[in-house]
Amino acid sequence: DARIGQELHHYTVEKLLGEGRLGPLYQGVDRRCAQAVAVKLLAAPWAEEPRVQQHLLTWLSPAIYFNHPGLVRVFDVEQHQNQTFVILELLPGPTLAPLFAAMRSSRRWIAATE
């Protein structure tokens, strides 16, 4: 993956964690404080659409101020060399993809309180 080792401002992309609809999610590090973070990169076609980039920046920037145990913290929302990215709290544990797939196939949903 060509993005491994890429520097985005003061963040470094370290390893791929998964792929989502908006783009890949990487583990990274904030070089200012050596903190592990999640780095969400906006992928094509969204990365090529200025309106989508602006929408993401506008709507996610206020989320930086949210701190709740039921939410993943958003640390930063930026653009660097035409790459829009979101820096998120890196949570330990396995991916939730198998759980979501099982829920979809059985048409069962889990309440947000579980």
Secondary structure by P-SEA (a helix, b strand, c coil): ccccccccccccccccccccccbbbbbbbccccbbbbbbbbbcccccccaaaaaaaaaaaccccccccccccccccccccccbbbbbccccccccaaaaaaaaaaacccccccc
